[in-house]
Amino acid sequence: MAYLDEVRLTCPACGRTGTAVFVVGVGPNTKAGEGPAYVTLKDAGGWAVEETSAHPFFAGRLTCAGCGAEVLKRP
């Protein structure tokens, strides 16, 4: 089973806002309290993407397309 996780982001430098959408997957053998099986980026919502790993977990950062400031970083 998978669901969409919409993350509302605001640029700390210029104040631009937007929503990034992640797909979060939970496997059939996932026990209560365990983390997801995968988290991938579905839609960057207009933010610039610098991805270092796409699967099973998104790693990288999203930056403002207007001013270049970092708005989200995930290891």
C-alpha positions as CSV (number, residue, x, y, z in Angstrom):
1,M,0.0,0.0,0.0
2,A,1.2,3.5,-0.8
3,Y,0.0,7.0,0.0
4,L,0.9,10.5,-1.0
5,D,2.5,12.9,1.5
6,E,2.2,16.5,0.5
7,V,4.8,18.7,2.1
8,R,4.2,22.5,2.1
9,L,7.5,24.4,1.8
10,T,8.4,28.0,2.1
11,C,11.7,29.5,0.8
12,P,13.5,31.1,3.8
13,A,15.1,33.7,1.5
14,C,12.4,35.0,-0.8
15,G,9.2,33.6,0.8
16,R,8.0,31.6,-2.2
17,T,5.7,28.7,-1.3
18,G,4.9,25.4,-2.9
19,T,4.1,21.8,-2.3
20,A,6.3,18.8,-2.9
21,V,4.6,15.4,-3.1
22,F,6.3,12.2,-1.9
23,V,5.0,8.6,-2.4
24,V,5.3,6.7,0.9
25,G,5.1,2.9,0.6
26,V,4.3,0.6,3.5
27,G,4.9,-3.1,2.7
28,P,2.6,-6.0,3.7
29,N,5.1,-7.2,6.3
30,T,5.5,-3.8,7.9
31,K,4.7,-3.9,11.6
32,A,3.0,-1.2,13.6
33,G,5.5,1.5,14.5
34,E,8.0,0.6,11.8
35,G,8.9,3.2,9.2
36,P,7.9,3.0,5.5
37,A,9.4,0.6,3.0
38,Y,10.2,3.4,0.6
39,V,9.8,7.2,0.1
40,T,10.2,8.7,-3.4
41,L,9.7,12.1,-4.8
42,K,6.6,12.2,-7.1
43,D,6.3,16.0,-7.8
44,A,8.8,18.7,-6.8
45,G,6.1,21.4,-7.1
46,G,8.3,23.9,-9.0
47,W,11.3,23.5,-6.7
48,A,14.7,22.6,-8.3
49,V,15.7,19.0,-7.4
50,E,19.3,17.9,-6.6
51,E,18.8,14.1,-6.1
52,T,21.5,11.8,-4.8
53,S,19.4,8.8,-4.4
54,A,15.9,8.1,-5.7
55,H,15.0,4.6,-4.4
56,P,14.1,3.2,-1.9
57,F,14.4,6.6,-0.1
58,F,14.6,10.0,-1.6
59,A,18.0,11.6,-0.7
60,G,18.9,15.1,-1.9
61,R,17.6,18.6,-1.6
62,L,15.1,20.9,-3.1
63,T,16.1,24.4,-3.8
64,C,14.1,27.5,-4.8
65,A,14.1,28.0,-8.5
66,G,13.9,31.7,-8.1
67,C,16.8,32.5,-5.7
68,G,18.6,29.2,-5.2
69,A,18.1,28.9,-1.4
70,E,17.7,25.4,0.1
71,V,14.1,24.7,1.2
72,L,14.4,20.9,2.0
73,K,17.2,18.5,2.6
74,R,16.9,14.8,3.3
75,P,19.8,12.5,3.9
